[in-house]
Amino acid sequence: MRLIWFVVEFWWVLVLALAVVVGYTSHFDYDDLTAACRTLRGGARLVGTNDDATYPTPDGLVPGAGSLLAAVATDGFRHMEKAGVFLF
């Protein structure tokens, strides 16, 4: 498992990452991909909100959660567990 530091109301908190959850976002970047894959390699589970390859917008289709999930799963050597299914 991977230990992750993050800030909560000006306090640094150390947590043990048990899962990487991937869903749709338009703010996904290489740093996010790197952090997710390192966490998966540390033993965390991969959970996806959905595996839709595209997402409709007024300007046309854009990459959906499934596209982001594919990138994380490929490098993290994991198969997705669907969110909402009994996981524990």
C-alpha positions in Angstrom: 0.0 0.0 0.0 1.1 3.6 -0.6 1.2 6.3 2.0 -0.1 9.6 0.7 0.3 13.1 2.3 -2.4 15.7 1.8 -3.6 18.9 3.4 -6.9 19.1 5.3 -7.6 22.5 6.7 -3.9 23.4 7.0 -3.0 20.1 8.6 -0.8 17.6 6.8 -2.4 14.1 7.0 -0.8 10.8 6.2 -3.2 8.1 4.9 -2.8 4.6 3.5 -4.3 4.4 0.0 -6.4 1.3 -0.3 -8.0 2.2 -3.6 -7.6 4.4 -6.6 -11.0 5.6 -7.8 -11.2 6.8 -11.5 -14.1 8.8 -12.8 -14.7 11.4 -15.4 -12.8 14.7 -15.1 -11.5 17.2 -17.5 -8.5 18.0 -15.3 -6.6 14.7 -15.6 -2.9 15.1 -16.3 0.4 13.1 -16.4 1.0 13.8 -12.7 -2.4 12.3 -11.8 -1.6 9.2 -14.0 1.8 8.8 -12.3 0.4 9.0 -8.8 -2.5 6.6 -9.5 -0.2 4.0 -11.1 2.4 4.2 -8.3 -0.4 3.7 -5.8 -1.8 0.7 -7.7 1.7 -0.9 -7.9 1.8 -0.5 -4.1 -1.2 -2.8 -3.8 -4.2 -0.6 -3.9 -7.4 -1.6 -5.7 -8.6 0.0 -8.9 -12.2 1.2 -8.8 -13.9 2.9 -11.8 -17.2 4.8 -11.8 -17.9 3.6 -15.3 -16.1 2.4 -18.4 -17.7 4.7 -20.9 -15.1 5.5 -23.6 -16.6 8.9 -24.5 -18.6 11.6 -22.8 -21.1 13.8 -24.7 -20.7 17.6 -24.5 -22.3 20.4 -26.5 -19.1 20.6 -28.5 -19.1 16.9 -29.3 -17.7 13.7 -27.7 -14.7 13.9 -25.4 -12.7 11.1 -23.7 -14.9 9.6 -20.9 -14.0 7.9 -17.7 -13.3 4.7 -19.5 -10.5 6.4 -21.5 -8.9 7.6 -18.3 -9.5 4.2 -16.6 -7.8 2.4 -19.5 -4.6 4.6 -19.1 -4.5 3.9 -15.4 -5.3 0.2 -15.7 -2.7 -0.4 -18.4 0.2 1.1 -16.5 -1.0 0.0 -13.1 -1.4 -3.7 -14.2 -4.9 -3.9 -12.7 -8.5 -4.7 -13.8 -11.2 -2.3 -12.7 -13.8 -3.1 -10.1 -17.0 -1.2 -10.7 -18.1 1.3 -8.1 -21.5 0.5 -6.6 -20.7 -3.3 -6.6 -20.0 -4.8 -3.2 -16.3 -4.4 -2.9 -15.3 -5.2 0.6 
